[in-house]
Protein backbone atom coordinates (compact mmCIF):
# COMPACT_ATOMS: atom_id res chain seq x y z
CA UNK A 1 0.00 0.00 0.00
CA UNK A 2 3.00 2.31 -0.10
CA UNK A 3 2.12 4.91 -2.77
CA UNK A 4 4.43 5.56 -5.72
CA UNK A 5 5.08 9.31 -5.74
CA UNK A 6 5.74 9.27 -9.48
CA UNK A 7 2.48 7.52 -10.40
CA UNK A 8 -0.01 9.21 -12.70
CA UNK A 9 -2.65 9.16 -9.97
CA UNK A 10 -0.43 10.97 -7.51
CA UNK A 11 0.54 13.56 -10.10
CA UNK A 12 -3.15 14.22 -10.77
CA UNK A 13 -3.85 14.46 -7.04
CA UNK A 14 -0.96 16.83 -6.56
CA UNK A 15 -2.31 19.11 -9.30
CA UNK A 16 -5.79 19.05 -7.77
CA UNK A 17 -4.37 19.89 -4.38
CA UNK A 18 -2.22 22.67 -5.87
CA UNK A 19 -5.20 24.17 -7.70
CA UNK A 20 -7.44 23.97 -4.66
CA UNK A 21 -4.83 25.60 -2.45
CA UNK A 22 -4.57 28.46 -4.93
CA UNK A 23 -8.23 29.32 -4.41
CA UNK A 24 -8.87 31.99 -1.77
CA UNK A 25 -10.97 31.45 1.33
CA UNK A 26 -14.66 31.00 0.30
CA UNK A 27 -15.54 34.37 1.87
CA UNK A 28 -12.86 36.16 -0.18
CA UNK A 29 -13.88 34.14 -3.26
CA UNK A 30 -17.43 35.52 -3.07
CA UNK A 31 -16.11 39.04 -2.47
CA UNK A 32 -14.12 38.70 -5.70
CA UNK A 33 -17.21 37.34 -7.46
CA UNK A 34 -19.31 40.27 -6.22
CA UNK A 35 -16.70 42.69 -7.58
CA UNK A 36 -16.73 40.76 -10.86
CA UNK A 37 -20.53 41.15 -11.06
CA UNK A 38 -20.17 44.92 -10.60
CA UNK A 39 -17.69 45.12 -13.49
CA UNK A 40 -19.56 42.70 -15.78
CA UNK A 41 -22.91 44.40 -15.17
CA UNK A 42 -21.39 47.74 -16.22
CA UNK A 43 -19.91 46.27 -19.41
CA UNK A 44 -23.09 44.38 -20.37
CA UNK A 45 -25.27 47.45 -19.72
CA UNK A 46 -23.19 49.46 -22.22
CA UNK A 47 -24.49 47.17 -24.97
CA UNK A 48 -28.14 47.47 -23.81
CA UNK A 49 -28.48 43.68 -23.53
CA UNK A 50 -32.05 42.58 -22.82
CA UNK A 51 -34.33 39.53 -22.93
CA UNK A 52 -38.03 38.88 -22.59
CA UNK A 53 -38.92 37.62 -19.12
CA UNK A 54 -40.25 34.08 -19.62
CA UNK A 55 -42.92 34.45 -16.92
CA UNK A 56 -44.24 38.02 -17.26
CA UNK A 57 -43.33 38.70 -20.88
CA UNK A 58 -41.81 42.09 -20.04
CA UNK A 59 -38.47 43.20 -21.41
CA UNK A 60 -35.64 42.75 -18.93
CA UNK A 61 -32.54 44.89 -19.44
CA UNK A 62 -29.15 44.48 -17.84
CA UNK A 63 -28.64 47.00 -15.03
CA UNK A 64 -25.26 48.33 -13.96
CA UNK A 65 -24.13 48.29 -10.35
CA UNK A 66 -21.51 50.81 -11.43
CA UNK A 67 -24.13 53.58 -11.49
CA UNK A 68 -25.88 55.86 -9.02
CA UNK A 69 -28.85 53.49 -8.79
CA UNK A 70 -26.56 50.49 -8.42
CA UNK A 71 -24.40 52.01 -5.71
CA UNK A 72 -27.51 53.07 -3.79
CA UNK A 73 -28.87 49.50 -4.07
CA UNK A 74 -25.65 47.99 -2.72
CA UNK A 75 -25.65 50.31 0.29
CA UNK A 76 -29.36 50.18 1.08
CA UNK A 77 -29.69 46.40 0.66
CA UNK A 78 -26.48 45.27 2.36
CA UNK A 79 -28.11 44.45 5.69
CA UNK A 80 -31.35 43.02 4.29
CA UNK A 81 -29.40 40.89 1.80
CA UNK A 82 -27.77 39.28 4.81
CA UNK A 83 -30.65 39.09 7.29
CA UNK A 84 -33.19 38.16 4.61
CA UNK A 85 -31.08 35.40 3.09
CA UNK A 86 -33.37 32.36 3.25
CA UNK A 87 -30.76 29.71 4.21
CA UNK A 88 -29.55 31.72 7.22
CA UNK A 89 -32.69 31.43 9.32
CA UNK A 90 -33.41 27.87 8.20
CA UNK A 91 -30.00 26.45 8.99
CA UNK A 92 -29.55 28.31 12.29
CA UNK A 93 -32.97 27.11 13.46
CA UNK A 94 -32.15 23.53 12.48
CA UNK A 95 -28.77 23.70 14.20
CA UNK A 96 -30.36 24.78 17.48
CA UNK A 97 -32.00 21.36 17.62
CA UNK A 98 -29.28 19.29 15.97
CA UNK A 99 -26.59 20.97 18.07
CA UNK A 100 -28.52 20.31 21.26
CA UNK A 101 -28.81 16.60 20.40
CA UNK A 102 -25.09 16.48 19.69
CA UNK A 103 -24.09 18.30 22.88
CA UNK A 104 -26.14 16.09 25.21
CA UNK A 105 -24.56 12.97 23.67
CA UNK A 106 -27.61 11.58 21.87
CA UNK A 107 -25.94 11.19 18.49
CA UNK A 108 -22.81 9.58 19.93
CA UNK A 109 -24.82 6.93 21.76
CA UNK A 110 -27.13 6.30 18.82
CA UNK A 111 -24.21 5.73 16.42
CA UNK A 112 -22.38 3.47 18.86
CA UNK A 113 -25.51 1.47 19.67
CA UNK A 114 -26.28 0.96 15.98
CA UNK A 115 -22.79 -0.42 15.33
CA UNK A 116 -22.03 -2.28 18.54
CA UNK A 117 -25.35 -4.10 18.81
CA UNK A 118 -25.56 -5.19 15.18
CA UNK A 119 -25.35 -8.94 14.37
CA UNK A 120 -21.88 -9.98 13.23
CA UNK A 121 -23.14 -10.85 9.74
CA UNK A 122 -24.57 -7.35 9.32
CA UNK A 123 -21.92 -5.31 11.11
CA UNK A 124 -20.45 -3.86 7.89
CA UNK A 125 -23.82 -2.55 6.77
CA UNK A 126 -24.67 -1.38 10.30
CA UNK A 127 -21.49 0.71 10.34
CA UNK A 128 -22.31 2.29 6.99
CA UNK A 129 -25.96 2.87 7.93
CA UNK A 130 -24.87 4.62 11.12
CA UNK A 131 -22.35 6.63 9.09
CA UNK A 132 -24.93 7.82 6.56
CA UNK A 133 -27.48 8.71 9.26
CA UNK A 134 -24.67 10.19 11.34
CA UNK A 135 -24.15 12.96 8.81
CA UNK A 136 -26.98 14.76 10.58
CA UNK A 137 -24.41 15.31 13.33
CA UNK A 138 -21.94 16.63 10.73
CA UNK A 139 -18.39 16.67 12.16
CA UNK A 140 -19.25 14.32 15.01
CA UNK A 141 -19.84 11.41 12.65
CA UNK A 142 -16.49 12.02 10.92
CA UNK A 143 -14.69 11.83 14.25
CA UNK A 144 -16.60 8.97 15.89
CA UNK A 145 -17.44 6.41 13.21
CA UNK A 146 -14.16 5.67 11.31
CA UNK A 147 -12.08 4.86 14.44
CA UNK A 148 -15.00 2.96 16.00
CA UNK A 149 -15.47 0.94 12.80
CA UNK A 150 -11.77 0.05 12.80
CA UNK A 151 -11.99 -1.22 16.39
CA UNK A 152 -15.07 -3.33 15.59
CA UNK A 153 -13.46 -4.87 12.50
CA UNK A 154 -10.28 -5.67 14.44
CA UNK A 155 -12.26 -7.31 17.26
CA UNK A 156 -13.90 -9.55 14.65
CA UNK A 157 -10.55 -10.58 13.16
CA UNK A 158 -11.03 -8.41 10.06
CA UNK A 159 -8.71 -5.75 8.71
CA UNK A 160 -9.37 -2.59 10.76
CA UNK A 161 -8.34 -0.33 7.86
CA UNK A 162 -11.20 -1.78 5.81
CA UNK A 163 -13.61 -0.92 8.63
CA UNK A 164 -12.27 2.63 8.74
CA UNK A 165 -12.69 2.94 4.97
CA UNK A 166 -16.29 1.78 5.21
CA UNK A 167 -17.08 4.25 7.97
CA UNK A 168 -15.42 7.19 6.25
CA UNK A 169 -16.99 6.40 2.86
CA UNK A 170 -20.43 6.11 4.47
CA UNK A 171 -20.16 9.52 6.13
CA UNK A 172 -18.68 11.36 3.15
CA UNK A 173 -20.04 9.70 -0.01
CA UNK A 174 -23.45 9.51 1.64
CA UNK A 175 -23.25 12.92 3.28
CA UNK A 176 -26.30 14.33 1.55
CA UNK A 177 -28.45 11.20 1.87
CA UNK A 178 -30.58 10.57 4.94
CA UNK A 179 -33.99 9.29 5.98
CA UNK A 180 -34.14 12.22 8.40
CA UNK A 181 -34.47 15.88 7.49
CA UNK A 182 -31.02 17.31 8.20
CA UNK A 183 -29.35 20.69 8.25
CA UNK A 184 -28.10 20.08 4.71
CA UNK A 185 -31.69 19.92 3.46
CA UNK A 186 -32.50 23.30 5.01
CA UNK A 187 -29.27 24.92 3.84
CA UNK A 188 -29.50 23.86 0.20
CA UNK A 189 -33.26 24.52 0.01
CA UNK A 190 -32.69 28.10 1.11
CA UNK A 191 -29.99 28.72 -1.49
CA UNK A 192 -32.14 27.10 -4.20
CA UNK A 193 -35.09 29.30 -3.24
CA UNK A 194 -32.98 32.45 -3.51
CA UNK A 195 -31.74 31.41 -6.96
CA UNK A 196 -35.18 30.38 -8.25
CA UNK A 197 -36.78 33.66 -7.21
CA UNK A 198 -34.84 35.49 -9.90
CA UNK A 199 -37.51 34.04 -12.21
CA UNK A 200 -40.43 33.41 -9.89
CA UNK A 201 -40.57 35.59 -6.74
CA UNK A 202 -43.25 33.38 -5.16
CA UNK A 203 -41.49 30.04 -5.49
CA UNK A 204 -40.45 28.12 -2.36
CA UNK A 205 -38.16 25.12 -2.06
CA UNK A 206 -38.58 23.43 1.33
CA UNK A 207 -36.22 21.10 3.26
CA UNK A 208 -38.46 18.11 2.44
CA UNK A 209 -38.47 18.62 -1.33
CA UNK A 210 -35.80 15.92 -1.93
CA UNK A 211 -36.89 13.65 0.91
CA UNK A 212 -38.35 10.74 -1.11
CA UNK A 213 -35.31 10.41 -3.35
CA UNK A 214 -32.77 10.91 -0.57
CA UNK A 215 -34.50 8.36 1.70
CA UNK A 216 -34.16 5.69 -1.00
CA UNK A 217 -30.61 6.92 -1.70
CA UNK A 218 -29.70 6.18 1.93
CA UNK A 219 -30.21 2.46 1.44
CA UNK A 220 -28.55 2.57 -1.98
CA UNK A 221 -25.40 4.13 -0.47
CA UNK A 222 -25.37 1.57 2.36
CA UNK A 223 -25.62 -1.32 -0.10
CA UNK A 224 -23.01 -0.01 -2.55
CA UNK A 225 -20.46 1.01 0.10
CA UNK A 226 -20.98 -2.33 1.85
CA UNK A 227 -20.38 -4.32 -1.33
CA UNK A 228 -17.32 -2.26 -2.28
CA UNK A 229 -15.90 -2.86 1.21
CA UNK A 230 -16.40 -6.63 1.22
CA UNK A 231 -15.74 -7.35 -2.47
CA UNK A 232 -12.96 -4.88 -3.32
CA UNK A 233 -11.36 -3.17 -0.31
CA UNK A 234 -10.98 -6.13 2.08
CA UNK A 235 -9.54 -8.48 -0.59
CA UNK A 236 -7.15 -5.72 -1.70
CA UNK A 237 -5.93 -5.02 1.83
CA UNK A 238 -5.59 -8.70 2.67
CA UNK A 239 -4.74 -9.95 6.14
CA UNK A 240 -3.94 -7.27 8.68
CA UNK A 241 -0.25 -7.06 9.55
CA UNK A 242 0.07 -6.00 13.20
CA UNK A 243 3.81 -5.36 12.94
CA UNK A 244 3.24 -1.91 11.39
CA UNK A 245 0.63 -0.83 13.96
CA UNK A 246 1.07 1.15 17.15
CA UNK A 247 0.93 -1.33 20.07
CA UNK A 248 -1.48 0.91 21.95
CA UNK A 249 -4.10 0.92 19.19
CA UNK A 250 -4.26 -2.88 19.22
CA UNK A 251 -5.24 -2.82 22.88
CA UNK A 252 -8.08 -0.38 22.38
CA UNK A 253 -11.61 -1.74 22.36
CA UNK A 254 -14.87 -0.24 21.29
CA UNK A 255 -16.82 0.75 24.38
CA UNK A 256 -20.46 -0.24 24.30
CA UNK A 257 -23.05 2.33 25.38
CA UNK A 258 -23.73 2.23 29.11
CA UNK A 259 -27.05 1.06 30.50
CA UNK A 260 -28.01 4.64 31.38
CA UNK A 261 -27.26 5.76 27.81
CA UNK A 262 -29.39 2.99 26.34
CA UNK A 263 -32.18 3.96 28.72
CA UNK A 264 -31.79 7.51 27.44
CA UNK A 265 -32.30 6.26 23.87
CA UNK A 266 -35.42 4.42 25.01
CA UNK A 267 -36.90 7.57 26.54
CA UNK A 268 -35.94 9.54 23.43
CA UNK A 269 -37.85 6.96 21.40
CA UNK A 270 -40.86 7.27 23.68
CA UNK A 271 -40.64 11.05 23.37
CA UNK A 272 -40.65 10.67 19.59
CA UNK A 273 -43.80 8.53 19.67
CA UNK A 274 -45.60 11.00 21.92
CA UNK A 275 -44.52 13.97 19.82
CA UNK A 276 -45.58 12.32 16.55
CA UNK A 277 -48.94 11.61 18.14
CA UNK A 278 -49.37 15.28 19.07
CA UNK A 279 -48.38 16.41 15.57
CA UNK A 280 -50.84 13.98 13.99
CA UNK A 281 -53.57 15.30 16.29
CA UNK A 282 -52.79 18.80 15.00
CA UNK A 283 -52.74 18.01 11.28
CA UNK A 284 -55.27 15.16 10.84
CA UNK A 285 -58.53 17.04 11.59
CA UNK A 286 -60.11 18.23 8.33
CA UNK A 287 -60.33 21.81 9.53
CA UNK A 288 -56.71 21.95 10.72
CA UNK A 289 -54.90 25.22 10.00
CA UNK A 290 -51.90 23.12 9.01
CA UNK A 291 -53.70 21.68 5.99
CA UNK A 292 -53.74 23.24 2.55
CA UNK A 293 -56.64 24.23 0.34
CA UNK A 294 -59.44 21.68 0.39
CA UNK A 295 -57.85 19.93 3.37
CA UNK A 296 -54.81 18.74 1.39
CA UNK A 297 -51.55 17.62 2.98
CA UNK A 298 -49.53 18.28 -0.19
CA UNK A 299 -49.00 21.20 -0.38
CA UNK A 300 -49.86 22.46 3.09
CA UNK A 301 -48.67 24.91 5.76
CA UNK A 302 -47.34 21.87 7.64
CA UNK A 303 -44.88 20.92 4.89
CA UNK A 304 -43.87 24.48 4.05
CA UNK A 305 -43.16 25.11 7.75
CA UNK A 306 -41.59 21.75 8.57
CA UNK A 307 -38.44 23.21 10.16
CA UNK A 308 -40.13 24.41 13.40
CA UNK A 309 -41.69 20.96 13.82
CA UNK A 310 -38.28 19.34 13.37
CA UNK A 311 -36.69 21.76 15.84
CA UNK A 312 -39.26 20.91 18.51
CA UNK A 313 -38.73 17.19 17.89
CA UNK A 314 -34.97 17.53 18.40
CA UNK A 315 -35.57 19.45 21.63
CA UNK A 316 -37.98 16.77 22.89
CA UNK A 317 -35.66 13.82 22.22
CA UNK A 318 -32.56 15.70 23.40
CA UNK A 319 -34.15 16.69 26.70
CA UNK A 320 -35.51 13.15 27.22
CA UNK A 321 -32.05 11.70 26.64
CA UNK A 322 -30.14 14.43 28.49
CA UNK A 323 -32.27 14.23 31.63
CA UNK A 324 -31.83 10.44 31.71
CA UNK A 325 -28.03 10.44 31.37
CA UNK A 326 -27.46 13.60 33.41
CA UNK A 327 -26.25 15.94 30.66
CA UNK A 328 -29.37 18.05 31.27
CA UNK A 329 -29.86 18.67 35.00
CA UNK A 330 -31.73 21.97 34.97
CA UNK A 331 -33.70 23.98 32.39
CA UNK A 332 -30.79 26.38 31.92
CA UNK A 333 -28.64 23.54 30.57
CA UNK A 334 -30.70 23.46 27.37
CA UNK A 335 -29.82 26.97 26.14
CA UNK A 336 -26.27 26.46 27.42
CA UNK A 337 -25.86 23.39 25.17
CA UNK A 338 -27.48 25.26 22.27
CA UNK A 339 -25.07 28.16 22.74
CA UNK A 340 -22.08 25.82 22.71
CA UNK A 341 -23.34 24.13 19.56
CA UNK A 342 -23.94 27.41 17.76
CA UNK A 343 -20.28 28.41 18.16
CA UNK A 344 -19.47 26.08 15.28
CA UNK A 345 -21.85 28.06 13.06
CA UNK A 346 -19.87 31.31 13.26
CA UNK A 347 -17.75 30.56 10.13
CA UNK A 348 -20.95 29.79 8.22
CA UNK A 349 -22.60 33.05 9.34
CA UNK A 350 -19.56 35.02 8.20
CA UNK A 351 -19.57 33.21 4.83
CA UNK A 352 -23.29 33.87 4.34
CA UNK A 353 -22.68 37.63 4.47
CA UNK A 354 -20.51 37.44 1.33
CA UNK A 355 -22.69 34.86 -0.42
CA UNK A 356 -25.88 36.86 0.16
CA UNK A 357 -24.35 40.01 -1.38
CA UNK A 358 -23.15 38.08 -4.46
CA UNK A 359 -26.55 36.48 -5.13
CA UNK A 360 -28.40 39.77 -4.52
CA UNK A 361 -26.11 41.59 -6.97
CA UNK A 362 -26.48 38.83 -9.57
CA UNK A 363 -30.28 38.99 -9.36
CA UNK A 364 -30.61 42.81 -9.23
CA UNK A 365 -28.51 43.32 -12.35
CA UNK A 366 -30.78 40.84 -14.21
CA UNK A 367 -27.66 38.98 -15.30
CA UNK A 368 -29.07 35.77 -13.85
CA UNK A 369 -32.24 36.03 -15.95
CA UNK A 370 -30.38 37.08 -19.11
CA UNK A 371 -27.87 34.25 -18.73
CA UNK A 372 -30.60 31.71 -17.94
CA UNK A 373 -32.76 32.69 -20.93
CA UNK A 374 -29.91 32.76 -23.44
CA UNK A 375 -28.35 29.52 -22.20
CA UNK A 376 -31.67 27.64 -22.12
CA UNK A 377 -32.47 28.85 -25.66
CA UNK A 378 -29.04 27.68 -26.83
CA UNK A 379 -29.48 24.25 -25.23
CA UNK A 380 -32.94 23.89 -26.73
CA UNK A 381 -31.54 24.91 -30.10
CA UNK A 382 -28.98 22.10 -30.07
CA UNK A 383 -31.41 19.63 -28.48
CA UNK A 384 -29.40 19.11 -25.30
CA UNK A 385 -32.19 19.38 -22.73
CA UNK A 386 -32.99 15.93 -21.36
CA UNK A 387 -31.35 13.39 -19.10
CA UNK A 388 -28.03 13.86 -20.84
CA UNK A 389 -27.96 17.47 -19.67
CA UNK A 390 -28.82 16.50 -16.10
CA UNK A 391 -26.13 13.81 -15.99
CA UNK A 392 -23.62 16.33 -17.37
CA UNK A 393 -24.67 18.69 -14.58
CA UNK A 394 -23.98 15.98 -12.00
CA UNK A 395 -20.51 15.39 -13.49
CA UNK A 396 -19.81 19.14 -13.41
CA UNK A 397 -20.71 19.27 -9.71
CA UNK A 398 -18.40 16.28 -9.16
CA UNK A 399 -15.47 18.04 -10.82
CA UNK A 400 -16.01 21.37 -9.04
CA UNK A 401 -16.17 19.53 -5.72
CA UNK A 402 -12.52 18.63 -6.10
CA UNK A 403 -11.46 22.26 -5.69
CA UNK A 404 -14.40 23.81 -3.78
CA UNK A 405 -14.92 21.55 -0.78
CA UNK A 406 -17.61 23.61 0.94
CA UNK A 407 -20.94 22.22 -0.25
CA UNK A 408 -22.84 25.41 0.58
CA UNK A 409 -20.26 27.63 -1.14
CA UNK A 410 -20.25 25.47 -4.25
CA UNK A 411 -24.06 25.45 -4.52
CA UNK A 412 -24.21 29.19 -3.84
CA UNK A 413 -21.88 29.58 -6.82
CA UNK A 414 -23.73 27.19 -9.13
CA UNK A 415 -27.37 27.74 -8.17
CA UNK A 416 -27.81 31.34 -9.43
CA UNK A 417 -26.71 30.20 -12.90
CA UNK A 418 -28.11 26.69 -13.23
CA UNK A 419 -31.38 26.79 -11.26
CA UNK A 420 -33.03 29.51 -13.42
CA UNK A 421 -31.63 27.92 -16.59
CA UNK A 422 -33.04 24.49 -15.74
CA UNK A 423 -36.35 26.07 -14.68
CA UNK A 424 -36.66 27.57 -18.17
CA UNK A 425 -36.10 24.08 -19.56
CA UNK A 426 -39.06 22.92 -17.48
CA UNK A 427 -37.31 21.37 -14.47
CA UNK A 428 -38.34 22.01 -10.89
CA UNK A 429 -35.60 23.83 -8.91
CA UNK A 430 -35.68 21.04 -6.32
CA UNK A 431 -34.76 18.59 -9.10
CA UNK A 432 -31.73 20.69 -10.05
CA UNK A 433 -30.77 20.77 -6.37
CA UNK A 434 -31.09 16.99 -6.18
CA UNK A 435 -28.77 16.50 -9.15
CA UNK A 436 -26.19 18.77 -7.54
CA UNK A 437 -26.35 16.81 -4.29
CA UNK A 438 -25.46 13.57 -6.07
CA UNK A 439 -22.31 14.97 -7.68
CA UNK A 440 -21.21 16.86 -4.59
CA UNK A 441 -21.72 13.98 -2.16
CA UNK A 442 -20.40 11.01 -4.12
CA UNK A 443 -17.05 12.63 -4.92
CA UNK A 444 -16.29 14.15 -1.53
CA UNK A 445 -14.30 11.08 -0.44
CA UNK A 446 -11.67 11.83 -3.08
CA UNK A 447 -10.63 15.45 -2.78
CA UNK A 448 -7.28 15.89 -1.02
CA UNK A 449 -8.58 19.26 0.20
CA UNK A 450 -11.09 17.56 2.49
CA UNK A 451 -9.63 18.13 5.99
CA UNK A 452 -11.27 14.96 7.28
CA UNK A 453 -9.42 12.91 4.68
CA UNK A 454 -6.16 13.90 6.37
CA UNK A 455 -7.67 13.22 9.80
CA UNK A 456 -8.75 9.71 8.81
CA UNK A 457 -5.32 9.12 7.26
CA UNK A 458 -3.89 9.90 10.70
CA UNK A 459 -6.21 7.27 12.22
CA UNK A 460 -5.15 4.76 9.56
CA UNK A 461 -1.43 5.32 10.12
CA UNK A 462 -1.90 4.13 13.70
CA UNK A 463 -2.75 0.73 12.21
CA UNK A 464 -0.22 0.85 9.36
CA UNK A 465 2.61 3.38 9.49
CA UNK A 466 3.41 2.84 5.78
CA UNK A 467 0.23 4.49 4.53
CA UNK A 468 0.22 7.90 2.85
CA UNK A 469 -2.18 10.23 1.08
CA UNK A 470 -1.96 8.20 -2.12
CA UNK A 471 -2.93 5.09 -0.17
CA UNK A 472 -6.17 6.48 1.22
CA UNK A 473 -7.10 8.11 -2.09
CA UNK A 474 -6.59 4.81 -3.92
CA UNK A 475 -8.82 3.10 -1.36
CA UNK A 476 -11.52 5.75 -1.75
CA UNK A 477 -11.60 5.73 -5.57
CA UNK A 478 -13.76 2.55 -5.83
CA UNK A 479 -16.26 4.02 -3.37
CA UNK A 480 -16.53 7.29 -5.30
CA UNK A 481 -16.84 5.63 -8.71
CA UNK A 482 -19.39 3.00 -7.73
CA UNK A 483 -21.52 5.29 -5.57
CA UNK A 484 -21.57 7.95 -8.29
CA UNK A 485 -22.37 5.43 -11.05
CA UNK A 486 -25.17 3.70 -9.16
CA UNK A 487 -26.56 7.01 -7.92
CA UNK A 488 -26.73 8.31 -11.50
CA UNK A 489 -28.52 5.09 -12.55
CA UNK A 490 -31.02 5.58 -9.71
CA UNK A 491 -31.46 9.21 -10.80
CA UNK A 492 -32.09 8.19 -14.41
CA UNK A 493 -34.58 5.46 -13.46
CA UNK A 494 -36.38 7.83 -11.09
CA UNK A 495 -36.62 10.41 -13.85
CA UNK A 496 -37.85 7.96 -16.48
CA UNK A 497 -40.54 6.71 -14.11
CA UNK A 498 -41.55 10.28 -13.31
CA UNK A 499 -41.63 9.62 -9.56
CA UNK A 500 -42.03 12.53 -7.12
CA UNK A 501 -38.73 13.50 -5.49
CA UNK A 502 -40.42 14.84 -2.35
CA UNK A 503 -43.93 15.39 -0.94
CA UNK A 504 -45.85 17.07 -3.74
CA UNK A 505 -42.67 17.82 -5.70
CA UNK A 506 -42.36 16.49 -9.24
CA UNK A 507 -39.38 16.55 -11.56
CA UNK A 508 -40.99 19.06 -13.87
CA UNK A 509 -42.53 22.45 -13.11
CA UNK A 510 -46.32 22.66 -13.37
C-alpha positions, 0 to 999 in steps of 0.5 A, a space after each residue: 500500500 506504499 504509494 508511488 510518488 511518481 504515479 499518474 494518480 499521484 501527479 493528478 492528485 498533486 495538481 488538484 491539491 495545488 489548484 485547490 490551495 490556490 483558491 482563496 478562502 470561500 468568503 474572499 472568493 465571493 467578495 471577488 465574485 461580487 466585484 466581478 458582477 459589478 464590473 460585468 454588469 457595467 460592461 453588459 449594460 453598455 451594450 443594452 443587452 435585454 431579454 423577454 422575461 419568460 414568466 411576465 413577458 416584459 423586457 428585462 434589461 441588464 442593469 449596472 451596479 456601477 451607477 448611481 442606482 446600483 451604488 444606492 442599491 448595494 448600500 441600502 440592501 447590504 443588511 437586508 441581503 444578509 438578514 433576509 437570506 433564506 438559508 440563514 434562518 433555516 440552517 440556524 434554526 435547524 442547528 439549534 435542535 441538531 446541536 442540542 442533540 449532539 451536545 447532550 450525547 444523543 448522536 454519539 450513543 445512537 451511532 455506537 448502539 447501531 454499530 455495537 449491537 448489530 449482528 456480526 453478519 450485518 456489522 459492515 452494513 450497520 457501520 455504513 448505515 450509522 455513518 450515513 445517518 450520522 451525517 446529521 451530526 456533521 463533524 461528530 460522525 467524521 470523528 466517531 465512526 471511522 475509528 470505531 469501525 476500525 476497532 469493531 473490524 479488528 475485534 472480529 478478526 477483520 482488517 481494521 483499515 477496511 472498517 475505517 474505509 467503510 465508515 469514512 466512505 459512508 459519512 462522506 459519499 453519503 453525506 447528503 443522503 438521509 432518511 431524516 431531514 437534516 441541516 443540509 436539506 435546510 441549507 440547500 433549500 434556502 440557497 435554491 429558493 434564492 436562486 429560483 426567485 430570480 424568475 419566480 418571486 413566489 417560489 419556495 423550495 422546502 427542506 423536504 423537497 428531496 426527501 423521497 429520493 434521498 431516503 431511497 438513496 440512503 439504502 442505496 449508499 449503504 448497499 453499494 459502500 458495503 459491497 465495495 468494502 467486502 468485495 474490493 477493499 478487504 480483498 485488496 488489503 488482505 490480512 492485517 499485519 500488526 507489525 506496522 501498527 502502534 501497540 497501543 491501538 491494538 489494545 483499544 476496544 470499542 466501548 459499548 453504550 452504558 445502561 443509562 445511555 441505552 435507557 436515554 435512547 429508550 426515553 428519546 424513542 418514547 418522546 418521539 412517539 408522543 410527539 408524533 402523536 401530538 403532531 398527527 392530532 394537530 394536522 389530521 382534523 379536516 379543519 386543521 390550520 396546518 392543511 392546505 386548500 381543500 384539506 390537502 396535505 400536499 401542499 400544506 402549511 405543515 410541509 412548508 413550515 416543517 423546520 419548526 416541527 423538526 426543531 421541537 422534535 430535536 428538543 424533545 428527544 434531546 431533553 428526554 435523553 439528556 435528563 436520563 443520562 445527566 447531561 441536562 440537570 436543569 432547564 438552563 442547561 438546554 440553552 447552554 448546550 445550544 449556545 455551545 453548539 452554535 459556536 461552530 456556526 460562526 464561520 458559516 454566518 460570516 460566509 453567508 454575508 458574502 454569499 448573500 451580497 453576491 446572489 443579490 447583486 447577480 439577481 438585481 442586475 438581471 444577469 441571472 435572468 439574461 444568462 438563464 434565458 440565453 443559455 436555455 435557448 441555446 441548449 434547446 436549439 442544439 437539443 441538449 435538454 434531457 437526461 443527458 444534460 442533467 447527468 452532465 450537470 452531476 458530473 460538473 458538480 463532481 469536478 467542481 467539488 474537487 477544488 471547492 470543498 464547501 458544499 454550501 459555497 459550491 451550490 451558492 456559486 452554481 445555483 444562481 446560474 443553473 437553477 433559473 436555466 433548468 427552470 426555463 427548460 421545465 425542471 423544478 428547482 428542487 430537481 436541479 438541487 437533487 442532481 447537484 447533491 449527487 455529484 457533490 456527495 459522491 465525490 467528496 471522499 476523493 478530494 485531497 482538500 477535504 480536511 477529514 481525509 487527512 484526519 482519517 489518514 492519521 487514524 489509519 497510520 496508527 494501524 499501518 505506518 506505511 500508509 500515505 495520502 496516495 494510499 487512502 485516495 486509492 482506497 476511496 476511488 472505488 467508493 466514489 466511482 461506484 456510488 456515483 455510477 449507481 446514484 446516477 442510474 437511480 437518478 435516471 430510473 427515477 426520472 424515467 418513471 416520473 416519480 415525485 422526489 419529495 412530498 408534492 414535488 415532481 421533476 418538472 414544473 407545473 
